[in-house]
Structure formats: C-alpha cells, structure tokens
C-alpha cells in the first residue's frame, strides 16, 4: 500500500510538472473544448427550434404500366415511379425536410415487389417516410407490411408536432373511404397532446363532384378535428389531379396531386410549418 501511494504521488508530481511546462497548450485545449461544446449546444437549440419541414407526395402507383387510365383519360405514369420517387427524395434532402409523407396508393395493385423497390430507394436516399395506406395498397397482399407498417394508423412526434397517419382505405360502394369507429376512438386519444397536430390520410372528406360538400360519413371526423383546437393541417391524396387548400374552422385541408400524374416531371410538395 505504501509503495502504491508513493507511485501515485510521483505520477501526480510529474503531471503537475507537465501542466506547468505546457500551460499555453492546456489553456488552448480547454478553450477549444469549451468552444466545441458551446457550438454543439447552439446547433442543437437551432435544430430543435427550426420550423418543421415536411415533404409530401401522394398516389405513387408504383408499377410497370406505362400509362394508368381513369375515366377514359391518362391519370398517371406508374412506370416513372423510380425516377420520380428518387428525384423527389433528392430535392427533399436538399431542402432538409424532417420527414416525408406518402399519402397512399403507394403501389398500383398492392404488389409487394414494388413496395420493396420503393423501400430500396428510400434506404439509398437515407430518407424517413411515413407511409399511408390507400385503397390500391390492398389488404389481401399485405403490401403495407413491406413498408414496415404493421398497424395502418399510428403517429410520430417530430419536434413540437404530432403527425398522425390514418387508414381510410375501406372504400365501400361509393369509394369515399371511411374512418371506422375503432379508429375514431383511437384518434380522439391521440389528439390529447400539447403538440400541434398534422393528419395524413388517403381519401379526401370532400365530394369529388362538388368540393364544397363534405361526405356525410366524415361528419364525426370533421367535428373531432374542429373541436381538438390543436390540429393545424390535414392532407389527402386519391383525387390525382387536384391541388387545393380549403380552410374549415381554422384547419387547413390539403388535396395533394399524384407524384406520377405528370408525364414530364414529378409532383410533390415541401411545406414549412411555423411554430
């Protein structure tokens, strides 16, 4: 024990001597460490307080079809999905988006092959995508599981926001979609937060024949959103060609066109949300 204490004493004396001989180096080192630590905290505060920025796309309809027809006219160009999806993610990365929303009908007929392809591009681009289930993302093929989604309604907290994904893919005879009672119950609980809220789903609440009218099946949904007082924006796809924002009781409802709906370039949005 005495020998150990003696050795420790010698090491301590050598350390003090080294410090004394290299005071300038030590001072500079400490100063640099303080600057680096201060810089890190400044950067962290800037990142936390930076407005939320989201990349939004819809109706990718990934497939090998050259043209997708609807109502006897071209509704999209599914074969361009790889080029368009990669291009959109590149732009979103350049703009430093925090997360990407894909608003459903990610595949054209629910083929897992194309879900895997989209996931490969997402991984290559190091993107974070929140996938929404659309009516073309068919339940029987379990295609959403290939997007890493086991439960098709969920939420993710990003910065000071909560982003809620809903599953409206039950189409019924009128293809209006629907948020069922179980999901509405879950939504009301998910809205109990101090965060501001963004909602993403596939089917619009609006009647396609008259966008001033809301489908009766969404009456409870609209009332719930209006009464929550923390939902700021709701995003839909499904209509392919429509690009519109309509405000109801202080909430902005957005119709987002199809990513592959234009033969010459991808269609997507990048939106910054002020705190």
C-alpha positions as CSV (number, residue, x, y, z in Angstrom):
1,X,0.0,0.0,0.0
2,X,2.8,2.4,0.9
3,X,4.5,1.7,-2.4
4,X,1.3,2.3,-4.3
5,X,0.8,5.7,-2.5
6,X,4.4,6.6,-3.3
7,X,3.9,5.8,-7.0
8,X,0.7,7.8,-7.2
9,X,2.5,10.7,-5.6
10,X,5.2,10.5,-8.2
11,X,2.8,10.4,-11.0
12,X,0.8,13.4,-9.6
13,X,4.1,15.4,-9.3
14,X,5.0,14.5,-12.9
15,X,1.5,15.5,-14.1
16,X,1.7,18.9,-12.3
17,X,5.2,19.5,-13.8
18,X,3.9,18.7,-17.3
19,X,1.0,21.1,-16.8
20,X,3.3,23.8,-15.6
21,X,5.6,23.4,-18.6
22,X,2.7,23.4,-21.1
23,X,0.3,26.0,-19.6
24,X,-0.4,27.6,-23.0
25,X,-1.2,24.2,-24.6
26,X,-3.5,23.3,-21.8
27,X,-5.3,26.7,-21.8
28,X,-5.8,26.5,-25.6
29,X,-7.1,22.9,-25.3
30,X,-9.6,23.8,-22.6
31,X,-10.7,26.9,-24.6
32,X,-11.2,24.7,-27.7
33,X,-13.2,22.2,-25.7
34,X,-15.5,24.9,-24.4
35,X,-16.0,26.4,-27.9
36,X,-16.8,23.0,-29.3
37,X,-19.3,22.2,-26.5
38,X,-20.9,25.6,-26.8
39,X,-21.1,25.2,-30.6
40,X,-22.8,21.9,-30.2
41,X,-25.5,23.3,-27.8
42,X,-26.1,26.3,-30.1
43,X,-26.5,23.9,-33.1
44,X,-28.8,21.6,-31.0
45,X,-31.0,24.6,-30.0
46,X,-31.2,25.8,-33.6
47,X,-32.2,22.3,-34.8
48,X,-34.9,21.9,-32.1
49,X,-36.3,25.3,-32.7
50,X,-36.1,25.2,-36.5
51,X,-39.6,25.1,-38.1
52,X,-40.9,21.7,-39.0
53,X,-40.4,21.0,-42.7
54,X,-42.2,18.1,-44.4
55,X,-42.0,16.6,-47.9
56,X,-45.4,15.4,-49.2
57,X,-46.3,13.2,-52.1
58,X,-49.3,11.0,-53.0
59,X,-50.5,8.3,-55.3
60,X,-47.1,6.9,-56.5
61,X,-49.0,3.9,-58.0
62,X,-45.7,2.1,-58.4
63,X,-46.0,-0.5,-61.2
64,X,-44.7,-1.3,-64.7
65,X,-47.6,0.2,-66.6
66,X,-46.7,3.0,-68.9
67,X,-50.0,4.8,-68.5
68,X,-52.7,4.4,-66.0
69,X,-56.2,5.3,-67.3
70,X,-59.1,6.6,-65.3
71,X,-62.4,8.0,-66.7
72,X,-61.0,7.3,-70.2
73,X,-58.1,9.6,-69.8
74,X,-54.5,9.3,-68.6
75,X,-54.4,9.5,-64.8
76,X,-50.7,8.8,-64.3
77,X,-47.5,7.2,-65.4
78,X,-46.7,4.4,-63.0
79,X,-43.5,3.2,-64.7
80,X,-41.9,6.5,-63.9
81,X,-42.1,5.8,-60.1
82,X,-38.4,5.0,-59.6
83,X,-37.2,8.2,-61.3
84,X,-39.9,10.4,-59.7
85,X,-39.6,9.0,-56.2
86,X,-35.8,9.3,-56.2
87,X,-35.9,12.8,-57.7
88,X,-38.5,13.9,-55.0
89,X,-36.4,12.5,-52.2
90,X,-33.2,14.2,-53.5
91,X,-35.0,17.5,-53.6
92,X,-36.4,17.0,-50.1
93,X,-33.0,16.1,-48.8
94,X,-31.5,19.2,-50.3
95,X,-34.3,21.2,-48.6
96,X,-33.6,19.4,-45.3
97,X,-37.1,18.1,-44.7
98,X,-37.6,16.4,-41.3
99,X,-39.9,13.7,-42.6
100,X,-41.7,12.6,-45.8
101,X,-45.4,11.8,-46.0
102,X,-46.6,9.4,-48.7
103,X,-50.4,9.7,-48.8
104,X,-51.4,6.3,-50.0
105,X,-51.8,4.3,-53.2
106,X,-48.1,3.8,-53.0
107,X,-48.4,0.8,-55.3
108,X,-50.8,0.4,-58.2
109,X,-52.3,-3.1,-57.3
110,X,-50.6,-3.9,-54.0
111,X,-47.8,-5.9,-55.4
112,X,-45.0,-6.3,-52.8
113,X,-42.4,-6.2,-55.5
114,X,-43.0,-2.5,-55.9
115,X,-43.1,-1.8,-52.2
116,X,-39.7,-3.4,-51.9
117,X,-38.4,-1.3,-54.7
118,X,-39.7,1.9,-53.1
119,X,-38.1,0.9,-49.8
120,X,-34.8,0.3,-51.5
121,X,-34.8,3.8,-53.0
122,X,-35.8,5.2,-49.6
123,X,-32.9,3.4,-47.9
124,X,-30.5,4.5,-50.6
125,X,-31.5,8.1,-50.1
126,X,-31.5,7.8,-46.3
127,X,-35.0,9.2,-46.1
128,X,-37.6,8.9,-43.4
129,X,-41.0,8.2,-44.9
130,X,-44.3,7.8,-43.1
131,X,-46.4,5.6,-45.3
132,X,-50.2,5.9,-45.5
133,X,-52.4,3.1,-46.7
134,X,-54.5,3.8,-49.8
135,X,-57.3,1.7,-51.5
136,X,-54.7,0.3,-54.0
137,X,-52.4,-0.8,-51.2
138,X,-54.5,-4.0,-51.0
139,X,-55.0,-5.7,-47.7
140,X,-55.0,-9.2,-49.2
141,X,-51.4,-8.8,-50.4
142,X,-50.3,-7.4,-47.0
143,X,-48.3,-4.9,-49.0
144,X,-48.1,-2.4,-46.1
145,X,-46.0,-4.8,-44.1
146,X,-43.3,-4.5,-46.8
147,X,-43.3,-0.8,-45.9
148,X,-42.6,-1.7,-42.3
149,X,-46.2,-0.9,-41.3
150,X,-48.0,-3.5,-39.1
151,X,-50.7,-1.1,-37.9
152,X,-52.0,1.2,-40.5
153,X,-52.9,4.1,-38.2
154,X,-50.2,5.5,-36.0
155,X,-48.5,8.7,-35.0
156,X,-44.9,10.0,-34.8
157,X,-43.8,13.0,-32.7
158,X,-41.4,15.3,-34.6
159,X,-40.0,18.4,-33.0
160,X,-43.0,20.1,-31.4
161,X,-45.5,18.4,-33.7
162,X,-47.5,15.2,-33.7
163,X,-48.0,13.7,-37.2
164,X,-51.0,11.3,-37.2
165,X,-51.5,8.7,-40.0
166,X,-55.0,7.4,-40.5
167,X,-56.3,4.5,-42.6
168,X,-59.3,5.5,-44.8
169,X,-58.8,2.6,-47.2
170,X,-62.2,1.0,-46.7
171,X,-63.9,2.2,-49.8
172,X,-67.4,0.9,-49.7
173,X,-69.7,1.1,-52.7
174,X,-69.1,4.8,-53.3
175,X,-65.3,4.7,-52.9
176,X,-65.4,7.5,-50.4
177,X,-63.2,5.8,-47.9
178,X,-64.0,5.7,-44.2
179,X,-62.5,6.2,-40.7
180,X,-64.2,3.4,-38.7
181,X,-65.5,3.7,-35.1
182,X,-62.5,1.9,-33.6
183,X,-60.1,4.2,-35.4
184,X,-62.0,7.3,-34.4
185,X,-61.8,6.3,-30.8
186,X,-58.0,5.9,-31.1
187,X,-57.8,9.3,-32.9
188,X,-59.5,11.1,-30.1
189,X,-57.0,9.7,-27.7
190,X,-54.1,10.6,-30.0
191,X,-55.3,14.2,-30.1
192,X,-54.8,14.5,-26.4
193,X,-51.4,16.2,-26.7
194,X,-49.9,19.7,-26.1
195,X,-48.2,19.4,-29.5
196,X,-49.6,20.8,-32.7
197,X,-51.0,18.2,-35.0
198,X,-50.9,17.3,-38.7
199,X,-53.1,14.5,-40.0
200,X,-52.3,12.4,-43.1
201,X,-54.9,10.1,-44.8
202,X,-55.6,8.9,-48.3
203,X,-59.3,9.7,-49.0
204,X,-60.5,13.3,-49.0
205,X,-63.5,14.3,-47.0
206,X,-64.8,16.3,-50.0
207,X,-67.2,15.2,-52.6
208,X,-65.3,15.0,-55.9
209,X,-68.3,16.2,-57.8
210,X,-68.6,19.3,-55.6
211,X,-65.6,20.2,-53.4
212,X,-67.8,22.5,-51.3
213,X,-69.6,19.5,-49.9
214,X,-68.3,17.1,-47.3
215,X,-69.3,13.4,-47.4
216,X,-71.7,12.7,-44.5
217,X,-69.5,9.7,-43.5
218,X,-66.8,12.2,-42.4
219,X,-69.1,14.4,-40.2
220,X,-67.8,13.0,-36.9
221,X,-64.2,13.3,-38.2
222,X,-64.6,17.0,-39.1
223,X,-66.3,17.7,-35.7
224,X,-63.5,15.9,-33.8
225,X,-60.8,17.9,-35.7
226,X,-62.5,21.2,-35.3
227,X,-63.0,20.6,-31.5
228,X,-59.5,19.5,-30.9
229,X,-58.0,23.0,-31.3
230,X,-54.5,21.6,-32.0
231,X,-54.9,20.2,-35.5
232,X,-53.5,22.6,-37.9
233,X,-53.4,20.8,-41.3
234,X,-54.9,17.6,-42.8
235,X,-53.5,16.1,-46.0
236,X,-55.3,13.9,-48.6
237,X,-54.4,12.2,-51.9
238,X,-56.7,10.0,-54.0
239,X,-58.0,12.6,-56.5
240,X,-54.8,12.6,-58.5
241,X,-55.2,15.9,-60.4
242,X,-56.5,18.1,-57.6
243,X,-54.2,20.6,-55.9
244,X,-56.3,22.6,-53.4
245,X,-56.3,24.0,-49.8
246,X,-59.6,24.7,-48.1
247,X,-59.9,26.0,-44.6
248,X,-62.6,24.8,-42.2
249,X,-62.8,26.2,-38.6
250,X,-59.2,27.3,-38.7
251,X,-57.9,23.9,-40.0
252,X,-56.3,23.7,-43.5
253,X,-57.4,20.7,-45.6
254,X,-55.0,20.0,-48.5
255,X,-55.6,17.9,-51.6
256,X,-52.2,16.7,-53.0
257,X,-51.9,15.5,-56.6
258,X,-50.3,12.3,-57.7
259,X,-46.4,12.1,-57.8
260,X,-46.6,10.2,-61.1
261,X,-49.5,12.2,-62.5
262,X,-47.4,14.2,-65.0
263,X,-45.6,12.7,-67.9
264,X,-42.7,15.1,-67.7
265,X,-41.9,15.7,-64.0
266,X,-42.7,14.5,-60.5
267,X,-45.3,16.4,-58.5
268,X,-44.7,16.8,-54.8
269,X,-44.8,19.5,-52.1
270,X,-42.4,20.8,-49.4
271,X,-44.1,22.7,-46.7
272,X,-42.6,24.5,-43.7
273,X,-44.8,24.8,-40.6
274,X,-44.2,27.8,-38.3
275,X,-44.3,27.1,-34.6
